[in-house]
């Protein structure tokens, strides 16, 4: 008997979810383990030698404080990049992947509406990214003491991880929505890649040019890290903006999937 669309998605991708969760957590642990060697006046002097614009673009404005270091490394570039790729992979596969692999007609032949199909696949992405977030958080708590990161506190680590998962969710649901509207996994991944690069630089380079500063507030990266959750804790408004953006994208995906001829 066919499981629900939600549980089937999680079961079919259980190895992928576990692999990505462990990989993201390991990246966080490896970066964190280097903090004691980076926390020195010599390293700060070396960083000061680089142009401020370059350091801002690379997200490395402060690497000598615990929050600044994690905000520039695990939660700065590679962590978000890996999380976004993970989310986009899940989203692109959710509908477009099944369609291109000729499984969608079998799934849709069962008593499940198109709206429910999209919503359950979106819910599976939420659970998968949440699992990766919990794994990362537990790993960072475990390494916090040995890596001398205790100053940050578990609450702020949790806040940064929640907002990282929400950032990945936006891109994951974007891929799902594009896939639902077009039936193309390539277009879904291309949309995430192209838009991701564009809005990343809007967030980092926009503020360096006065007449482009407004573009920063159009970027999900701004709502992910602009409030510095590693320092200030969970930013509720920013988190709601990210969650709301994902919700709107889900609705667009539902509308696109309902209107498209999928020959089922």
Beta strands, then each sheet from edge to edge (+ up, - down):
end
